[in-house]
Amino acid sequence: MIAKISGGKDTAGLIWYLFDTKKAKDHIDPHLVASWDGFAPDPGRTDDFDATKRLLVADLDLHVKQARRLGRAPERPTWHCSIRAAKTDRILRDEEWADIARRVVAATGIAPDGDPDGCRWVAVRHAPDHIHIAATKVRADLRTARHWNDYLTADRELAAIEKECGLFQVVRGDRTAAKRPTRAEQEKAQRAGHEKLARERLRTIVRTAVAAATSTEEFLRLLNQTDGVLVEVVYFPSGDVRGYKVASEDTTTASKQPVWFSGSELAPDLSLPKIKKRLASIDPQPADQPGRRRRNPWHQAAAASERIPHRLQQSDDEASQAHLAAFGEALDALPLLVPQPLRPHLQEAAAAFERATRSRIHAEHHHARALRSAVRVMLREPAPRDGSALAMFLDAAILVVIAAVRWHELRHHDQQVAAAQQTLLHLQAAYDQAAAAPLAALTQRRPPQQTVDRHIIHVRRAVPAHADPVIDDPAFAALTTALAEAETAGHSPEQLLRQAVDQRALEDARHPARVLIWRVQRLSARSAPSAEAPAAQALNATRLSNNPVHTAAAVPTPQPSSTRRR
């Protein structure tokens, strides 16, 4: 059940709307189901509608008029709460709606249980799936009702009602979600033929600019360079930047003025102060050094993402929240880096995960520098041609989202859990599509059977607990190619497999061979150990074992506590 609460000045106008059946075509058989004393006049059950309506309004406004004579009436004395059941809920009887109305007015402080001086109210039903509660906020003792946080208290009461009555349990949030579009925005988008509302389109544009920027100045410049977006920077009297507003060029009011949205109106984490904090956590990009091999930013991003599930298992919630926010930025940037066929799934994934990047837990953004910095480098370099780097990153991203679902579940973040689960569907679809070409190319380069047999032995030695699922995986032929190419580059296949499994367990992997392919490729991209390194290590170990000085130093003789020097 969902409650919507508002205030107003005109009790008569509200009652007229609730009982109207001419202009409001969806109003069917409006009538009272409950009232403050059970004896309020019901315009829906009388022949003289106008007279009964005036009588009902006079009864509701009685205490308001009395308080107004004393100068104690509130400026907006009317309280309006609509309560709607889910589409899948059964049709509730009038008696059940009456009980729901009584519990809501009691919980919100409009008419507390056992209080004879509570406010006057009525519950009107004019449709099968919802009711409206109309009340005046002046009590019988002429004090104004104490109904602060009435939305939250009503929502908590409705959550209890859902459980008790076996109704659909709505996923409730923690008040960190982006603001919902208004009905006027939705109707305007429909008239203009837009699939997405202006608020949603602007939110995506701003989040993408944040993901690409390295400073506040660059963020504002990227917004100004975006087609179809109007940007207005707000300044303090001192000349410092205070904030920003954005509008869509094709969205105007009746007076042809743009409809502006501040950053905080798009999402709580898009205000300029919060954007500054996030951008301050980006490391400056080091200059290229001659002779030094530069790391692949896609590999760096994948490695940073692979560490996030482990970080989410730690006790530092602020750091965990920061890693999820940084990962959300990576998803925001990803559609800019991939071929056109993959963009729809990744755009949907980024839009869905946006809700999972925020909670009541404050994010300490300096913990997530590595991923943010890698994403900025990815945006400034040409995209990889073969697609294996993208598949590698998406494989790691799926793990992050699975871990995010678990993390939010443990903290009872219901909306974030639902958002992460939706993200997972889009990421898996994008991964399957992105991995197809590089896997096919690796399979075509499959090594000779003799080499394949040798790598089967390596797999059984390195990952004995998962050897059969890996070998039976359709992608095993591609894995043997990756191992053969790594071996040609000077790496030990068995050692690479052990390192790959150490980085990620295979228990929850749908395709274990695929997981190992991307790990092996990323690990083998590093410089291979020289041929002399193993021999040098063995010789050094032999010398240490034969040297009595080193042996004595390696195993110190414990001394009695009384003879130790302090």
KOLVOTI-741520 format. One line per 10 residues: number of its first residue (from 0); their letters; for each residue x, y, z of C-alpha. Coordinates in pm, whole numbers, plus 50000, padded with zeros to 5 digits. Each point is the difference from the previous one (the first is absolute). Example, Ala and Ser with C-alpha at 12.3 -4.5 7.8 and 13.67 -1.06 7.14 Angstrom:
# KOLVOTI-741520
0	AS	51230/49550/50780 ~ 50137/50344/49934;
//
This chain:
# KOLVOTI-741520
0	MIAKISGGKD	50000/50000/50000 ~ 50116/50349/49915 ~ 49899/50317/50186 ~ 50015/50351/49855 ~ 49950/50290/50240 ~ 49945/50367/49926 ~ 49856/50310/50162 ~ 49761/50266/49881 ~ 49784/50300/50087 ~ 49659/49903/49861;
10	TAGLIWYLFD	49807/49721/50170 ~ 49696/50054/49778 ~ 50207/49962/49682 ~ 50153/49677/50124 ~ 49663/49849/50093 ~ 49851/50108/49668 ~ 50285/49826/49812 ~ 49970/49676/50200 ~ 49627/49967/49928 ~ 50005/50132/49642;
20	TKKAKDHIDP	49899/49752/49729 ~ 49961/50237/49704 ~ 50348/50137/49938 ~ 50177/49709/50164 ~ 49877/49712/49786 ~ 50189/49739/50204 ~ 49801/50084/50317 ~ 49745/49722/50052 ~ 49746/49998/50283 ~ 50177/50246/50234;
30	HLVASWDGFA	49899/49950/50363 ~ 50134/50016/50354 ~ 50150/49687/50154 ~ 50099/50160/50333 ~ 50003/50333/50186 ~ 50118/50152/50325 ~ 49685/49900/50192 ~ 49832/49755/49762 ~ 49703/50233/49946 ~ 50126/50253/49744;
40	PDPGRTDDFD	49750/50089/49723 ~ 50073/49806/49679 ~ 49934/50193/49675 ~ 50033/49675/49808 ~ 49706/49840/50178 ~ 49739/50277/49982 ~ 49768/50149/49740 ~ 50097/50361/50082 ~ 50369/49991/49916 ~ 50070/50376/50019;
50	ATKRLLVADL	49835/50049/50337 ~ 50167/49695/50153 ~ 50336/50104/49862 ~ 49967/50347/50156 ~ 49903/49840/50329 ~ 50303/49768/49989 ~ 50235/50289/49922 ~ 49854/50205/50286 ~ 50055/49711/50243 ~ 50359/49952/49887;
60	DLHVKQARRL	50076/50374/50019 ~ 49834/50058/50340 ~ 50321/50007/50207 ~ 50187/50186/49728 ~ 49750/50287/50012 ~ 50013/50008/50377 ~ 50380/50016/50000 ~ 49996/50264/49727 ~ 49796/50232/50219 ~ 50274/49972/50259;
70	GRAPERPTWH	50273/50048/49740 ~ 50134/49648/50057 ~ 49896/49821/49679 ~ 50278/49872/49771 ~ 50036/50162/49659 ~ 49939/49666/49825 ~ 49752/49817/50223 ~ 49908/49712/49765 ~ 50180/49662/50011 ~ 49958/49759/49709;
80	CSIRAAKTDR	50133/49644/49987 ~ 49935/49754/49717 ~ 50070/49631/50058 ~ 50022/49767/49701 ~ 50026/49621/49999 ~ 50226/49811/49761 ~ 49857/49872/49673 ~ 50050/49642/50113 ~ 49813/50047/50329 ~ 49651/49865/50049;
90	ILRDEEWADI	49709/50245/50007 ~ 49962/50113/50360 ~ 49660/50041/50164 ~ 49877/50334/50134 ~ 50050/49875/50355 ~ 50364/49918/49927 ~ 50061/50341/49846 ~ 49835/50160/50304 ~ 50239/49819/50235 ~ 50298/50107/49784;
100	ARRVVAATGI	49885/50363/50010 ~ 49965/49995/50381 ~ 50348/49854/50043 ~ 50158/50256/49768 ~ 49842/50308/50163 ~ 50099/49859/50340 ~ 50359/49931/49894 ~ 50050/50342/49839 ~ 49866/50196/50298 ~ 49688/50128/49829;
110	APDGDPDGCR	49771/49804/50231 ~ 50202/49797/50255 ~ 49833/49696/50156 ~ 49808/50085/50317 ~ 50029/50376/49946 ~ 49652/50161/50016 ~ 50144/50329/49871 ~ 50141/49855/49677 ~ 49948/50171/49666 ~ 49691/49946/49790;
120	WVAVRHAPDH	50045/49779/49695 ~ 49815/49789/49744 ~ 50111/49715/49772 ~ 49849/50004/49650 ~ 50003/49708/49759 ~ 49926/50072/49636 ~ 50195/49713/49836 ~ 50062/49634/50081 ~ 50374/50035/50067 ~ 50042/50314/50211;
130	IHIAATKVRA	49851/50241/50253 ~ 50053/50365/50089 ~ 50016/50136/50354 ~ 49895/50364/50033 ~ 50061/50167/50336 ~ 50035/50341/50158 ~ 50306/50054/50215 ~ 49840/50184/50293 ~ 49914/49785/50301 ~ 49695/50038/50224;
140	DLRTARHWND	50216/50181/50257 ~ 50087/50244/49716 ~ 50364/49895/49986 ~ 50160/49909/49669 ~ 50060/49629/49957 ~ 50356/49873/50044 ~ 50049/49810/49678 ~ 50368/50047/49918 ~ 50152/49730/49783 ~ 49647/49886/49918;
150	YLTADRELAA	50114/49837/49676 ~ 50252/49780/50181 ~ 49761/49903/50279 ~ 49724/49923/49751 ~ 50242/49794/49793 ~ 50111/49798/50302 ~ 49639/49931/50094 ~ 49916/49892/49646 ~ 50299/49763/50001 ~ 49857/49836/50313;
160	IEKECGLFQV	49654/49981/49840 ~ 50143/49830/49692 ~ 50153/49724/50212 ~ 49693/49953/50219 ~ 49752/49990/49710 ~ 50213/49796/49760 ~ 50026/50281/49745 ~ 50284/50074/49760 ~ 50296/50135/50199 ~ 50129/50312/49830;
170	VRGDRTAAKR	50377/50043/49977 ~ 50069/50300/50220 ~ 50297/50230/49987 ~ 50218/50202/50235 ~ 49923/50344/49853 ~ 50317/50005/49791 ~ 49832/49922/49669 ~ 49979/50256/49721 ~ 49677/50200/49994 ~ 49719/49843/49807;
180	PTRAEQEKAQ	49869/50188/49697 ~ 49675/50184/50051 ~ 49683/49918/49815 ~ 50038/50320/49798 ~ 50348/49892/49886 ~ 49870/49660/49894 ~ 49712/50148/49801 ~ 50230/50255/49834 ~ 50239/49724/49891 ~ 49711/49800/49856;
190	RAGHEKLARE	49877/50299/49801 ~ 50351/50064/49867 ~ 50050/49635/49909 ~ 50307/49953/50223 ~ 50072/49651/50128 ~ 50181/50143/50305 ~ 49902/50297/50211 ~ 50213/50315/49993 ~ 50102/49945/50363 ~ 50123/49646/49924;
200	RLRTIVRTAV	50184/50102/49682 ~ 50176/50286/50179 ~ 50091/49775/50293 ~ 50172/49757/49761 ~ 50186/50283/49824 ~ 50123/50151/50327 ~ 50110/49664/50141 ~ 50193/49926/49680 ~ 50173/50339/50020 ~ 50099/49931/50361;
210	AAATSTEEFL	50142/49661/49900 ~ 50211/50159/49725 ~ 50122/50313/50181 ~ 50312/50041/50212 ~ 49912/50343/50143 ~ 49701/50225/50060 ~ 50103/50223/49711 ~ 50016/49707/49762 ~ 49664/49872/50125 ~ 49828/50331/49922;
220	RLLNQTDGVL	50179/50021/49664 ~ 49880/49653/49901 ~ 49643/50094/50089 ~ 50023/50316/49787 ~ 50128/49795/49707 ~ 49710/49755/50010 ~ 49745/50052/49723 ~ 49645/50078/50109 ~ 50092/50100/50355 ~ 49983/50349/50148;
230	VEVVYFPSGD	50233/50070/50294 ~ 49987/50286/50248 ~ 50276/50041/50257 ~ 49899/50164/50329 ~ 50257/50217/50182 ~ 50049/50133/50351 ~ 50038/50379/50040 ~ 50372/49932/50035 ~ 50009/49856/49649 ~ 50054/49641/50105;
240	VRGYKVASED	49785/49733/49839 ~ 49704/49916/50220 ~ 49817/49744/49786 ~ 49855/49928/49660 ~ 49669/49946/49825 ~ 49924/49808/49682 ~ 49704/49994/49764 ~ 49906/49822/49681 ~ 49968/50224/49696 ~ 49679/49827/49891;
250	TTTASKQPVW	49826/50040/50339 ~ 49846/50339/50073 ~ 49710/50142/50198 ~ 49694/50168/49854 ~ 50195/50329/50004 ~ 50279/49838/49792 ~ 50237/49995/50299 ~ 50230/49698/50053 ~ 49914/49761/50281 ~ 50313/50011/50218;
260	FSGSELAPDL	50121/49726/50234 ~ 50271/50048/50258 ~ 50242/49714/50053 ~ 49839/49898/50330 ~ 49660/49990/49829 ~ 50134/49742/49756 ~ 50154/49780/50273 ~ 50128/50056/50355 ~ 50362/49931/49899 ~ 50001/50239/49701;
270	SLPKIKKRLA	50016/50326/50192 ~ 50317/50193/49923 ~ 50155/49965/50350 ~ 49962/49621/49984 ~ 50136/49987/49646 ~ 50304/50199/50116 ~ 50068/49745/50275 ~ 49987/49714/49750 ~ 50227/50173/49749 ~ 50250/50084/50275;
280	SIDPQPADQP	50058/49626/50049 ~ 50150/49949/49652 ~ 50375/49951/49981 ~ 50185/50215/49742 ~ 50102/49797/49699 ~ 50377/49928/49999 ~ 50197/50111/49698 ~ 50136/49734/49766 ~ 50355/49903/50087 ~ 50236/49888/49722;
290	GRRRRNPWHQ	50079/49631/50018 ~ 49727/49925/50251 ~ 49716/49775/49890 ~ 49663/50165/50047 ~ 49724/49794/50153 ~ 49680/49945/49810 ~ 49729/50218/50164 ~ 49735/49738/49921 ~ 50205/49744/50189 ~ 50042/50247/50287;
300	AAAASERIPH	49626/50064/50011 ~ 49927/49627/49995 ~ 50253/49938/50279 ~ 49854/50281/50212 ~ 49649/49863/49943 ~ 50108/49647/50094 ~ 50112/50130/50339 ~ 49663/50160/50080 ~ 49820/49678/50109 ~ 50277/49940/50254;
310	RLQQSDDEAS	49976/50361/50120 ~ 49624/49962/50047 ~ 50064/49715/50242 ~ 50197/50229/50232 ~ 49853/50195/50292 ~ 50067/50346/49854 ~ 49658/50095/49862 ~ 50111/50350/49896 ~ 50275/49854/49782 ~ 49760/49740/49856;
320	QAHLAAFGEA	49751/50270/49907 ~ 50278/50194/49829 ~ 50099/49697/49791 ~ 49639/49953/49888 ~ 49977/50368/49904 ~ 50323/49976/49798 ~ 49876/49684/49830 ~ 49679/50186/49911 ~ 50211/50267/49832 ~ 50178/49730/49799;
330	LDALPLLVPQ	49663/49872/49876 ~ 49898/50357/49913 ~ 50311/50038/49784 ~ 49986/49658/49838 ~ 49741/50082/49726 ~ 50245/50258/49863 ~ 50264/49731/49948 ~ 49813/49712/49838 ~ 49859/49928/49653 ~ 49647/50117/49927;
340	PLRPHLQEAA	49832/49655/50028 ~ 50111/49968/50363 ~ 49894/50346/50114 ~ 49630/49938/50076 ~ 50070/49725/50255 ~ 50281/50197/50162 ~ 49796/50320/50014 ~ 49720/49810/50172 ~ 50250/49842/50238 ~ 50145/50339/50094;
350	AAFERATRSR	49653/50152/50047 ~ 49892/49710/50224 ~ 50317/49991/50212 ~ 49975/50374/50064 ~ 49759/49922/50285 ~ 50243/49746/50149 ~ 50283/50256/50027 ~ 49836/50194/50285 ~ 49876/49923/50348 ~ 49997/50167/50341;
360	IHAEHHHARA	50361/49889/50041 ~ 50239/50285/49925 ~ 50254/49911/49730 ~ 50367/50072/50066 ~ 50094/50046/49635 ~ 50379/50000/50049 ~ 49982/49620/50039 ~ 49907/49952/49632 ~ 50273/50196/49824 ~ 50134/49713/49787;
370	LRSAVRVMLR	49678/49923/49812 ~ 49913/50366/49944 ~ 50344/50078/49864 ~ 49999/49696/49769 ~ 49660/50096/49857 ~ 50125/50351/49915 ~ 50298/49852/49813 ~ 49768/49762/49812 ~ 49794/50296/49880 ~ 50308/50177/49866;
380	EPAPRDGSAL	50146/49708/49806 ~ 49877/49811/49693 ~ 49770/49712/50083 ~ 50149/49648/49962 ~ 49930/49836/49666 ~ 49956/49634/50088 ~ 49739/50040/50274 ~ 50177/49773/50250 ~ 50074/50291/50234 ~ 49632/50094/50007;
390	AMFLDAAILV	49898/49640/50069 ~ 50262/49984/50274 ~ 49860/50312/50167 ~ 49637/49885/49967 ~ 50091/49666/50155 ~ 50138/50186/50302 ~ 49701/50236/50000 ~ 49756/49711/50034 ~ 50186/49886/50313 ~ 49981/50352/50144;
400	VIAAVRWHEL	49624/50018/49951 ~ 49947/49657/50159 ~ 50204/50117/50300 ~ 49804/50328/50008 ~ 49673/49808/50023 ~ 50129/49810/50302 ~ 50142/50312/50163 ~ 49675/50193/49969 ~ 49793/49699/50112 ~ 50194/49980/50326;
410	RHHDQQVAAA	49922/50367/50066 ~ 49633/49972/49898 ~ 50034/50244/49710 ~ 49701/49862/49810 ~ 49996/50246/49711 ~ 50373/49965/49945 ~ 49968/49620/49995 ~ 49731/50017/49734 ~ 50207/50246/49795 ~ 50312/49780/50014;
420	QQTLLHLQAA	49802/49692/49900 ~ 49863/50188/49699 ~ 50352/50113/49913 ~ 50120/49642/50004 ~ 49757/49900/49724 ~ 50123/50274/49767 ~ 50369/49936/50074 ~ 49970/49628/49936 ~ 49830/50068/49666 ~ 50273/50250/49905;
430	YDQAAAAPLA	50274/49758/50109 ~ 49862/49712/49794 ~ 49990/50226/49697 ~ 50344/50155/50057 ~ 50178/49670/50075 ~ 49877/49817/49691 ~ 50253/50145/49750 ~ 50320/49975/50210 ~ 49907/49647/50114 ~ 49942/49894/49639;
440	ALTQRRPPQQ	50337/50146/49897 ~ 50179/49814/50278 ~ 49822/49676/49913 ~ 50114/50029/49636 ~ 50362/50024/50118 ~ 49967/49682/50207 ~ 50341/49835/50048 ~ 50081/49642/49895 ~ 49848/49715/50198 ~ 50333/49918/50160;
450	TVDRHIIHVR	50013/50353/50146 ~ 49635/49977/50107 ~ 50072/49675/50188 ~ 50289/50166/50177 ~ 49780/50292/50108 ~ 49738/49757/50128 ~ 50268/49869/50236 ~ 50079/50358/50104 ~ 49632/50064/50075 ~ 49969/49685/50209;
460	RAVPAHADPV	50306/50096/50202 ~ 49915/50367/50047 ~ 49624/49978/50060 ~ 49929/49641/50104 ~ 49666/50083/50163 ~ 49863/50157/49679 ~ 50194/49813/49732 ~ 49706/49808/49854 ~ 49763/50303/49966 ~ 50283/50200/49840;
470	IDDPAFAALT	50092/49726/49752 ~ 49635/49933/49914 ~ 49930/50369/49941 ~ 49940/50078/49626 ~ 50254/50280/50034 ~ 50281/49764/50105 ~ 50147/50001/49648 ~ 50035/50378/50025 ~ 50164/49959/50342 ~ 50264/49767/49856;
480	TALAEAETAG	50080/50266/49740 ~ 50043/50263/50271 ~ 50227/49767/50199 ~ 50205/49910/49692 ~ 50052/50366/49908 ~ 50094/50086/50358 ~ 50249/49712/50002 ~ 50151/50128/49676 ~ 50046/50341/50170 ~ 50201/49834/50276;
490	HSPEQLLRQA	49736/49936/50267 ~ 49933/49678/50187 ~ 49644/49883/49915 ~ 49961/49818/50330 ~ 50114/50302/50199 ~ 49766/50231/49806 ~ 49707/49768/50073 ~ 50079/49998/50371 ~ 50023/50379/50005 ~ 49672/50029/49810;
500	VDQRALEDAR	49819/49777/50249 ~ 50153/50186/50295 ~ 49854/50322/49864 ~ 49650/49859/49969 ~ 49837/49681/50119 ~ 49810/49802/49738 ~ 49711/49878/50216 ~ 49751/50257/49867 ~ 50128/50013/49641 ~ 49752/49902/49729;
510	HPARVLIWRV	50284/49936/49752 ~ 50323/49929/50193 ~ 50214/49968/49688 ~ 49897/50349/49887 ~ 50092/50141/50339 ~ 50345/49846/49977 ~ 50051/50125/49642 ~ 49970/50368/50096 ~ 50213/49954/50313 ~ 50272/49818/49807;
520	QRLSARSAPS	50003/50263/49724 ~ 50023/50285/50250 ~ 50273/49833/50206 ~ 50198/49900/49693 ~ 49997/50360/49876 ~ 50254/50077/50273 ~ 50369/49951/49934 ~ 50093/49634/50011 ~ 50267/49892/50251 ~ 50341/49951/49843;
530	AEAPAAQALN	50128/49653/49933 ~ 50277/50049/50257 ~ 49757/50101/50281 ~ 49896/49646/50114 ~ 50359/49876/49995 ~ 50121/50305/50191 ~ 49730/49953/50264 ~ 50092/49630/50042 ~ 50373/50080/50023 ~ 49936/50272/50257;
540	ATRLSNNPVH	49789/49764/50211 ~ 50279/49737/49987 ~ 50261/50252/50112 ~ 49787/50114/50290 ~ 49939/49645/50118 ~ 50372/49915/49987 ~ 50114/50320/50172 ~ 50009/49952/50380 ~ 49987/50375/50061 ~ 49677/50038/49807;
550	TAAAVPTPQP	49861/49682/50153 ~ 50062/50133/50348 ~ 49852/50334/49910 ~ 49695/49832/49847 ~ 49930/49798/50319 ~ 50087/50218/50301 ~ 50057/49828/50332 ~ 49743/50114/50257 ~ 50146/50149/50318 ~ 49853/49992/50349;
560	SSTRRR	49799/50306/50077 ~ 50230/50097/50289 ~ 50306/50037/49771 ~ 49835/50197/49718 ~ 50106/50358/49948 ~ 49733/50264/50002;
//
